[in-house]
């Protein structure tokens, strides 16, 4: 149940706040998964939300590959690498924040006992 909440949270956060939303939702995912599994849940939910949002943009007629190729030219990268980075970077960011928050919460809980 928490995983569904994390995916929905990531979707809404990335939709309205972009990459910063992935970070905020990753931190909140860390609160949800403070007992363990926060890194995997944060990374999975962010990647899934990014895929859904990219597919929704493609359905609206956005030329994702042309846009990615244009960005890639600035960094001497192929267009597919830019699209992969678009999916991987929010996942890494959200997973990292989720893991950090869950670890801090577990340590605080252990210190209180």
C-alpha positions as a Markdown table, in Angstrom:
| # | Residue | x | y | z |
|---|---|---|---|---|
| 1 | Unk | 0.0 | 0.0 | 0.0 |
| 2 | Unk | 2.9 | 2.3 | 0.8 |
| 3 | Unk | 4.4 | 1.7 | -2.7 |
| 4 | Unk | 1.2 | 2.8 | -4.4 |
| 5 | Unk | 1.2 | 6.0 | -2.2 |
| 6 | Unk | 4.8 | 6.6 | -3.1 |
| 7 | Unk | 4.1 | 6.2 | -6.9 |
| 8 | Unk | 1.1 | 8.6 | -6.7 |
| 9 | Unk | 3.1 | 11.1 | -4.6 |
| 10 | Unk | 6.0 | 11.0 | -7.2 |
| 11 | Unk | 3.6 | 11.4 | -10.1 |
| 12 | Unk | 1.9 | 14.5 | -8.6 |
| 13 | Unk | 5.2 | 16.0 | -7.4 |
| 14 | Unk | 7.0 | 15.5 | -10.7 |
| 15 | Unk | 4.0 | 16.8 | -12.6 |
| 16 | Unk | 3.9 | 20.1 | -10.8 |
| 17 | Unk | 7.4 | 20.6 | -9.4 |
| 18 | Unk | 9.6 | 18.7 | -11.9 |
| 19 | Unk | 12.9 | 17.4 | -10.6 |
| 20 | Unk | 12.5 | 19.3 | -7.3 |
| 21 | Unk | 9.2 | 17.5 | -6.9 |
| 22 | Unk | 11.1 | 14.2 | -7.2 |
| 23 | Unk | 13.4 | 15.2 | -4.3 |
| 24 | Unk | 10.5 | 16.3 | -2.1 |
| 25 | Unk | 8.5 | 13.2 | -2.8 |
| 26 | Unk | 11.6 | 11.1 | -2.2 |
| 27 | Unk | 12.0 | 12.6 | 1.3 |
| 28 | Unk | 8.3 | 11.9 | 2.0 |
| 29 | Unk | 8.8 | 8.3 | 0.7 |
| 30 | Unk | 11.6 | 8.0 | 3.2 |
| 31 | Unk | 9.0 | 8.8 | 6.0 |
| 32 | Unk | 6.6 | 6.2 | 4.6 |
| 33 | Unk | 9.3 | 3.5 | 4.3 |
| 34 | Unk | 11.3 | 4.3 | 7.5 |
| 35 | Unk | 11.4 | 0.6 | 8.5 |
| 36 | Unk | 13.3 | -0.4 | 5.3 |
| 37 | Unk | 13.2 | -0.5 | 1.5 |
| 38 | Unk | 13.1 | 3.3 | 1.1 |
| 39 | Unk | 15.8 | 3.5 | -1.5 |
| 40 | Unk | 14.2 | 0.9 | -3.8 |
| 41 | Unk | 10.7 | 2.4 | -3.3 |
| 42 | Unk | 11.9 | 5.9 | -3.9 |
| 43 | Unk | 13.9 | 5.0 | -7.0 |
| 44 | Unk | 11.2 | 2.8 | -8.5 |
| 45 | Unk | 8.4 | 5.3 | -7.9 |
| 46 | Unk | 10.3 | 8.2 | -9.4 |
| 47 | Unk | 11.3 | 6.2 | -12.5 |
| 48 | Unk | 7.8 | 5.0 | -13.0 |
| 49 | Unk | 6.4 | 8.5 | -12.6 |
| 50 | Unk | 8.9 | 9.8 | -15.1 |
| 51 | Unk | 8.0 | 7.1 | -17.6 |
| 52 | Unk | 4.3 | 7.9 | -17.3 |
| 53 | Unk | 4.9 | 11.6 | -17.7 |
| 54 | Unk | 7.1 | 11.1 | -20.7 |
| 55 | Unk | 4.6 | 8.9 | -22.4 |
| 56 | Unk | 1.8 | 11.4 | -21.6 |
| 57 | Unk | 3.9 | 14.1 | -23.2 |
| 58 | Unk | 4.5 | 11.9 | -26.3 |
| 59 | Unk | 0.8 | 11.3 | -26.6 |
| 60 | Unk | 0.2 | 15.0 | -26.6 |
| 61 | Unk | 2.5 | 15.3 | -29.6 |
| 62 | Unk | 5.7 | 16.5 | -28.0 |
| 63 | Unk | 8.6 | 15.4 | -30.2 |
| 64 | Unk | 10.7 | 13.9 | -27.4 |
| 65 | Unk | 13.4 | 12.4 | -29.5 |
| 66 | Unk | 14.0 | 15.6 | -31.4 |
| 67 | Unk | 14.0 | 17.6 | -28.2 |
| 68 | Unk | 16.5 | 15.2 | -26.6 |
| 69 | Unk | 18.7 | 15.2 | -29.7 |
| 70 | Unk | 18.8 | 19.0 | -29.5 |
| 71 | Unk | 19.8 | 19.0 | -25.9 |
| 72 | Unk | 22.3 | 16.2 | -26.6 |
| 73 | Unk | 24.1 | 18.2 | -29.2 |
| 74 | Unk | 25.0 | 20.8 | -26.5 |
| 75 | Unk | 26.7 | 18.0 | -24.5 |
| 76 | Unk | 27.9 | 15.8 | -27.4 |
| 77 | Unk | 25.5 | 13.1 | -26.3 |
| 78 | Unk | 23.1 | 11.0 | -28.4 |
| 79 | Unk | 19.4 | 11.7 | -27.9 |
| 80 | Unk | 18.7 | 8.4 | -26.3 |
| 81 | Unk | 21.2 | 9.2 | -23.6 |
| 82 | Unk | 19.3 | 12.3 | -22.7 |
| 83 | Unk | 16.1 | 10.4 | -22.5 |
| 84 | Unk | 17.7 | 7.8 | -20.3 |
| 85 | Unk | 19.1 | 10.5 | -18.0 |
| 86 | Unk | 15.6 | 12.0 | -17.8 |
| 87 | Unk | 14.4 | 8.7 | -16.3 |
| 88 | Unk | 17.5 | 7.8 | -14.2 |
| 89 | Unk | 18.3 | 11.1 | -12.5 |
| 90 | Unk | 14.9 | 11.6 | -10.7 |
| 91 | Unk | 15.1 | 7.9 | -9.6 |
| 92 | Unk | 18.6 | 8.4 | -8.2 |
| 93 | Unk | 17.6 | 11.6 | -6.5 |
| 94 | Unk | 14.4 | 10.3 | -5.0 |
| 95 | Unk | 16.0 | 7.0 | -3.9 |
| 96 | Unk | 18.8 | 8.9 | -2.2 |
| 97 | Unk | 16.6 | 11.3 | -0.3 |
| 98 | Unk | 14.2 | 8.4 | 0.7 |
| 99 | Unk | 17.2 | 6.4 | 2.0 |
| 100 | Unk | 18.6 | 9.3 | 3.9 |
| 101 | Unk | 15.3 | 10.3 | 5.5 |
| 102 | Unk | 14.5 | 6.7 | 6.5 |
| 103 | Unk | 17.9 | 6.1 | 8.0 |
| 104 | Unk | 17.7 | 9.4 | 10.0 |
| 105 | Unk | 14.3 | 8.4 | 11.3 |
| 106 | Unk | 15.5 | 4.9 | 12.3 |
| 107 | Unk | 18.5 | 6.2 | 14.1 |
| 108 | Unk | 16.4 | 8.8 | 16.0 |
| 109 | Unk | 13.9 | 6.1 | 16.9 |
| 110 | Unk | 16.7 | 3.9 | 18.2 |
| 111 | Unk | 18.2 | 6.7 | 20.2 |
| 112 | Unk | 14.9 | 7.5 | 21.9 |
| 113 | Unk | 14.6 | 3.9 | 23.2 |
